[in-house]
Amino acid sequence: MKTLTELLSAEAPLQPGCTLPKRTGDHVMVGRNHGPVFRIVHVHADLAWIRPLTHGQDGLVPLDRLRAVEPMPPS
């Protein structure tokens, strides 16, 4: 399993193919449909500040590496 740092690194060949607009509050994944779900905390230019929904560290990632996902149901 890859770490968050490995997933967000510039060298990772992630082509999510998601062209939907992404805004603050949206739920996203990095890359394809696997891995943790993040919430976008803030968007500036082509970068998103993301925070994991479960646990882990916040991160900055280019918007074109994110795939929009449906919101998780409340627990």
Secondary structure, 3 states (H helix, E strand, C coil): CCCHHHHHCCCCCCCCCCCCCCCCCCEEEECCCCCCCEEEEEEECCEEEEEECCCCCCEEEEHHHEEEECCCCCC
